[in-house]
Structures are given as C-alpha cells and as structure tokens.
Amino acid sequence: MRAPGAALDSLDPAQKPQHAASTTLAWQPGGCARLAATLRYAERQYEDDLNVDSLPDALTRDAFACAPLGRGVAIIGRVENMFDTRVYTRCVSTPVLSDDLGTPRTFWTGVAFYLGQSE
C-alpha cells in the first residue's frame, strides 16, 4: 500500500496473501471419463487494513471424477476441501473473538449429457 502520511502506508492489503498457488493433476483415458485432483494453497494474510489481525495459511485438496454410463450420459462426482481443512475467512481479535470459516468438506454429484457422443 502506498499512502504517504497515512496509517496504511507500506502495509499489505487486507485479505491478499503475498503467495498463493494451485495445481491440478488430471487423467482422461478417453471420452468423458476423467479423474482429477487439485491442491490449493494461500499463505498467511492480514484480515484488516492496519495489518493487526491475520488469517492463517491454508492448504486444501479437491477431487473430481467423471464416469460414462453410456449413450452420451455420465455421472460426475466432486469433493471440495476433501480433508475438511479449517479455512479462516475472517478473524478479528476484538473483546469477543470473531471468526468465520470457509466452506467445509463438500460433496457434489450430478449427471452430464453429451450431445452427439455415443459413449
């Protein structure tokens, strides 16, 4: 932050980690069949503009699978935050500690229809 003369001068922006990364490894043997795994990381970041309160770093893992059922129909499954990592989205040290958490482990299922495919 550049704000000469202000309390914010030379501080980090709120909720903006200096380093974050994600990577996905996927395998698709053919048609709509697919397996994938994703890692996401965000390092510690400040909750507020004055860099007083901070959010801890977080590493989450996700997985995805798509399996053909035949004739252009597939079943899809996905799990986000597979190991139920605590991801803090707000952490304020007031007289009453106030924390918010991101989405816990979540499962998704669905059916996909692929027009023009015979699998």
N, C-alpha and C positions, 0 to 999 in steps of 0.2 A: 504494500500500500504506500502510495506517495501522497502525503498530505502535510507539507511543511507547516510547522507550528501547531498542528492538531495532535490530539492524543493518539490518533490512528497511524501516525507517520512511522513507516518502516515495519509495521505489523503485518502478519499474514491475514488474508481474507478469511472470513468465517466459513466453516464447513467446506474448505477446499484443501485437501491433502496435497503436499508437495509431490508425492509419488503415489501412483495408483497403476495397477496393471491387471489385465485379464488375458487368459489364453484358453483356447478351445481345441481339443483333440477329437476328431470325428473320423468315423469309418463308414463308408457307404458301399456295400458289396454289389448293389445293383437295384434298379427300380427305386422305390421309395424306402427300402429298408435302410435304416441308419441308426447308428449309436454315436453318442457324443458325450463328452464330459468337459465341464468348464470350471476353471479356478478364477476367482476374483479377489483382489487384494487392494485395500486402501490403508495407508499408514495413518498414524495419529494425526488429528486435525483439531483446530480450535473451534469451539462452539460459538464463541462470541467475537465481536469486532475488536475488543480490547485484549484478546488472547489471554483471558483469565481461566476460563473453563475449557477443557478439551475432551474430545471423543477418542476412545482407544482405537487402535488399529483393528482391522477385521479381515479375515480370510474365509470366504465361503466357497462351497463346491456345489455344482449343479450337474444333473444328468438328464439325458434325453434319449428316447428310443422310439422308432417308428417301424412297425412290422406290417407288411402287406397281408391282407386277408383274402385277396383275390378280386378280379374284375374291377380294378380301379378304386378299391376301398382299402384303407389301412387304419390300424389302431395306433394311437400316439400316447405316450406316457412321458411325463416330465416331473422331476423333483427339483425344487429350488431350496437352497440352504440345507443340503442333504444331512449335515451333521448338527443342525439346529444351533448354529453359532449365534451368540448374542451380538447383535449389531446395533450399537447405540446411534440413534439419530438426533438425540437431544440429551444433554447432560448439563444441568445448571446447578451450581452449588450455592443455593440460597439457604435461608434458615431451614427450609424444608427441601431436602434433596429432590430434584425433579428430573427423572429420566424417561425418555421414550425409546422404545426398541423397534428395530425394523421387523420385517416380516419373518416369522419363524419358519421352520421346515414346512413346505407346502407341496402337495401332490396335485398334479393335473392329469386328466385323461381326456381323450377325445377320439373322434373318428374323422378321418380325412377322405375326401372323394377326389379322385384324379380323373378328370375328363380326358378321354382319348387314350387311356392306357388300359391294357388288358391284364395287368398283374393283379 
